Amino acid sequence: MDPSLPLRGREILVTREAKAAEIMADTIRKYGGIPHIVPLISFRPFEDEMESTYVDKLKSYDWIFFTSKNGVHFFFDRLKEHHLTLAGSRTKFAAVGEKTCDALKEYGIQADFVPELYSAVNFSEEFLEQVSEVGKVLLSKGNLAKDTIAVRFKEKGITIDEWITYETFFPKDHVRKLITLLQDRELAAITFTSPSTVKRFMKIVREHHLEYALEGLTAACIGPVTKEAADQYGLAVQIVPEKYTVEEMIEGLAGYFTLKDKREE
């Protein structure tokens, strides 16, 4: 096995949304792996019944929080629908993770706060420690996102509105491909980038009685929240990167197989 290509010949399942999956697949190929893209989730705009209220109050918020790049893109899509801009606003912006910061930059915005660790819990704790006068907060989120941040801020008496700007749905056009891949038992590893991908994956596995096909598969999760979902289904997760990014997860997968190959020499 070429040490510079630790994933050479290994087939890796990519379960994330199609557009982002292509970038992830390129990273897998860089290590010699063979990616199989099977998008188990996708995203679309969500019509929040409180949207008009949030829009009317938009420039009264002192902070706007984003925990994902989807939260950024769908938020600005909604503003465009309402012919609104934040130009000239004194609002500050907080973002969880590098990808979320990069998404903000596409709209000419530099995040004013980014936590060291990319999780909702760490975000809340670090922000509240570092920002003394918070004011009013708006959080752009998906319909399946937990209310961890909102609960913590409300406990501190801080006004925070949660605007659901997008929703997760489960495309059906890739189910047959996933079933075939599992039945063929050629996969070396599965990757999960959210609890939703885990839940959708296991729903298909159970509906088609494919539990046997999971034996011997290596599982990688992007972070502890996703791992927790995998644990609940009894999946044996071998890789969770310290930094919650796709690049770090694939690097961790490559490191795992490098050690595995050395043990088997």
HUQUI-V278954 format. One record per residue. N is the residue number from 0. RES is the residue in three letters. D_LAST is the distance of its C-alpha to the last C-alpha in whole Angstrom. Layout:
n=N res=RES d_last=D_LAST
n=N res=RES d_last=D_LAST
//
This chain:
n=0 res=MET d_last=10
n=1 res=ASP d_last=13
n=2 res=PRO d_last=13
n=3 res=SER d_last=16
n=4 res=LEU d_last=16
n=5 res=PRO d_last=14
n=6 res=LEU d_last=16
n=7 res=ARG d_last=16
n=8 res=GLY d_last=17
n=9 res=ARG d_last=17
n=10 res=GLU d_last=21
n=11 res=ILE d_last=22
n=12 res=LEU d_last=26
n=13 res=VAL d_last=28
n=14 res=THR d_last=31
n=15 res=ARG d_last=33
n=16 res=GLU d_last=37
n=17 res=ALA d_last=37
n=18 res=LYS d_last=38
n=19 res=ALA d_last=35
n=20 res=ALA d_last=33
n=21 res=GLU d_last=33
n=22 res=ILE d_last=32
n=23 res=MET d_last=29
n=24 res=ALA d_last=28
n=25 res=ASP d_last=28
n=26 res=THR d_last=26
n=27 res=ILE d_last=23
n=28 res=ARG d_last=24
n=29 res=LYS d_last=23
n=30 res=TYR d_last=20
n=31 res=GLY d_last=19
n=32 res=GLY d_last=20
n=33 res=ILE d_last=22
n=34 res=PRO d_last=25
n=35 res=HIS d_last=27
n=36 res=ILE d_last=31
n=37 res=VAL d_last=33
n=38 res=PRO d_last=35
n=39 res=LEU d_last=36
n=40 res=ILE d_last=39
n=41 res=SER d_last=41
n=42 res=PHE d_last=44
n=43 res=ARG d_last=48
n=44 res=PRO d_last=51
n=45 res=PHE d_last=52
n=46 res=GLU d_last=56
n=47 res=ASP d_last=57
n=48 res=GLU d_last=60
n=49 res=MET d_last=60
n=50 res=GLU d_last=59
n=51 res=SER d_last=63
n=52 res=THR d_last=63
n=53 res=TYR d_last=60
n=54 res=VAL d_last=62
n=55 res=ASP d_last=65
n=56 res=LYS d_last=64
n=57 res=LEU d_last=61
n=58 res=LYS d_last=62
n=59 res=SER d_last=63
n=60 res=TYR d_last=60
n=61 res=ASP d_last=59
n=62 res=TRP d_last=55
n=63 res=ILE d_last=53
n=64 res=PHE d_last=49
n=65 res=PHE d_last=46
n=66 res=THR d_last=43
n=67 res=SER d_last=42
n=68 res=LYS d_last=42
n=69 res=ASN d_last=44
n=70 res=GLY d_last=46
n=71 res=VAL d_last=47
n=72 res=HIS d_last=48
n=73 res=PHE d_last=49
n=74 res=PHE d_last=52
n=75 res=PHE d_last=53
n=76 res=ASP d_last=53
n=77 res=ARG d_last=56
n=78 res=LEU d_last=57
n=79 res=LYS d_last=58
n=80 res=GLU d_last=59
n=81 res=HIS d_last=62
n=82 res=HIS d_last=63
n=83 res=LEU d_last=62
n=84 res=THR d_last=60
n=85 res=LEU d_last=59
n=86 res=ALA d_last=60
n=87 res=GLY d_last=63
n=88 res=SER d_last=61
n=89 res=ARG d_last=61
n=90 res=THR d_last=58
n=91 res=LYS d_last=54
n=92 res=PHE d_last=51
n=93 res=ALA d_last=48
n=94 res=ALA d_last=45
n=95 res=VAL d_last=41
n=96 res=GLY d_last=38
n=97 res=GLU d_last=38
n=98 res=LYS d_last=38
n=99 res=THR d_last=41
n=100 res=CYS d_last=43
n=101 res=ASP d_last=42
n=102 res=ALA d_last=44
n=103 res=LEU d_last=47
n=104 res=LYS d_last=47
n=105 res=GLU d_last=47
n=106 res=TYR d_last=51
n=107 res=GLY d_last=52
n=108 res=ILE d_last=51
n=109 res=GLN d_last=49
n=110 res=ALA d_last=48
n=111 res=ASP d_last=50
n=112 res=PHE d_last=47
n=113 res=VAL d_last=43
n=114 res=PRO d_last=42
n=115 res=GLU d_last=39
n=116 res=LEU d_last=37
n=117 res=TYR d_last=37
n=118 res=SER d_last=38
n=119 res=ALA d_last=42
n=120 res=VAL d_last=42
n=121 res=ASN d_last=41
n=122 res=PHE d_last=43
n=123 res=SER d_last=46
n=124 res=GLU d_last=46
n=125 res=GLU d_last=45
n=126 res=PHE d_last=48
n=127 res=LEU d_last=51
n=128 res=GLU d_last=50
n=129 res=GLN d_last=50
n=130 res=VAL d_last=53
n=131 res=SER d_last=56
n=132 res=GLU d_last=59
n=133 res=VAL d_last=57
n=134 res=GLY d_last=60
n=135 res=LYS d_last=59
n=136 res=VAL d_last=56
n=137 res=LEU d_last=55
n=138 res=LEU d_last=51
n=139 res=SER d_last=50
n=140 res=LYS d_last=48
n=141 res=GLY d_last=46
n=142 res=ASN d_last=48
n=143 res=LEU d_last=45
n=144 res=ALA d_last=44
n=145 res=LYS d_last=45
n=146 res=ASP d_last=48
n=147 res=THR d_last=46
n=148 res=ILE d_last=48
n=149 res=ALA d_last=51
n=150 res=VAL d_last=51
n=151 res=ARG d_last=50
n=152 res=PHE d_last=53
n=153 res=LYS d_last=56
n=154 res=GLU d_last=55
n=155 res=LYS d_last=56
n=156 res=GLY d_last=59
n=157 res=ILE d_last=58
n=158 res=THR d_last=59
n=159 res=ILE d_last=56
n=160 res=ASP d_last=56
n=161 res=GLU d_last=53
n=162 res=TRP d_last=54
n=163 res=ILE d_last=52
n=164 res=THR d_last=51
n=165 res=TYR d_last=49
n=166 res=GLU d_last=47
n=167 res=THR d_last=44
n=168 res=PHE d_last=44
n=169 res=PHE d_last=42
n=170 res=PRO d_last=42
n=171 res=LYS d_last=42
n=172 res=ASP d_last=41
n=173 res=HIS d_last=37
n=174 res=VAL d_last=37
n=175 res=ARG d_last=37
n=176 res=LYS d_last=34
n=177 res=LEU d_last=32
n=178 res=ILE d_last=33
n=179 res=THR d_last=31
n=180 res=LEU d_last=28
n=181 res=LEU d_last=27
n=182 res=GLN d_last=29
n=183 res=ASP d_last=26
n=184 res=ARG d_last=23
n=185 res=GLU d_last=21
n=186 res=LEU d_last=21
n=187 res=ALA d_last=18
n=188 res=ALA d_last=20
n=189 res=ILE d_last=24
n=190 res=THR d_last=26
n=191 res=PHE d_last=29
n=192 res=THR d_last=32
n=193 res=SER d_last=34
n=194 res=PRO d_last=35
n=195 res=SER d_last=37
n=196 res=THR d_last=34
n=197 res=VAL d_last=33
n=198 res=LYS d_last=36
n=199 res=ARG d_last=37
n=200 res=PHE d_last=33
n=201 res=MET d_last=34
n=202 res=LYS d_last=37
n=203 res=ILE d_last=36
n=204 res=VAL d_last=33
n=205 res=ARG d_last=36
n=206 res=GLU d_last=39
n=207 res=HIS d_last=37
n=208 res=HIS d_last=35
n=209 res=LEU d_last=31
n=210 res=GLU d_last=30
n=211 res=TYR d_last=28
n=212 res=ALA d_last=26
n=213 res=LEU d_last=25
n=214 res=GLU d_last=22
n=215 res=GLY d_last=19
n=216 res=LEU d_last=20
n=217 res=THR d_last=19
n=218 res=ALA d_last=22
n=219 res=ALA d_last=23
n=220 res=CYS d_last=27
n=221 res=ILE d_last=29
n=222 res=GLY d_last=31
n=223 res=PRO d_last=32
n=224 res=VAL d_last=35
n=225 res=THR d_last=32
n=226 res=LYS d_last=30
n=227 res=GLU d_last=33
n=228 res=ALA d_last=34
n=229 res=ALA d_last=31
n=230 res=ASP d_last=31
n=231 res=GLN d_last=34
n=232 res=TYR d_last=33
n=233 res=GLY d_last=30
n=234 res=LEU d_last=27
n=235 res=ALA d_last=24
n=236 res=VAL d_last=24
n=237 res=GLN d_last=20
n=238 res=ILE d_last=22
n=239 res=VAL d_last=25
n=240 res=PRO d_last=26
n=241 res=GLU d_last=28
n=242 res=LYS d_last=30
n=243 res=TYR d_last=31
n=244 res=THR d_last=31
n=245 res=VAL d_last=29
n=246 res=GLU d_last=27
n=247 res=GLU d_last=26
n=248 res=MET d_last=25
n=249 res=ILE d_last=23
n=250 res=GLU d_last=21
n=251 res=GLY d_last=20
n=252 res=LEU d_last=19
n=253 res=ALA d_last=17
n=254 res=GLY d_last=16
n=255 res=TYR d_last=15
n=256 res=PHE d_last=12
n=257 res=THR d_last=11
n=258 res=LEU d_last=10
n=259 res=LYS d_last=9
n=260 res=ASP d_last=6
n=261 res=LYS d_last=5
n=262 res=ARG d_last=6
n=263 res=GLU d_last=4
n=264 res=GLU d_last=0
//
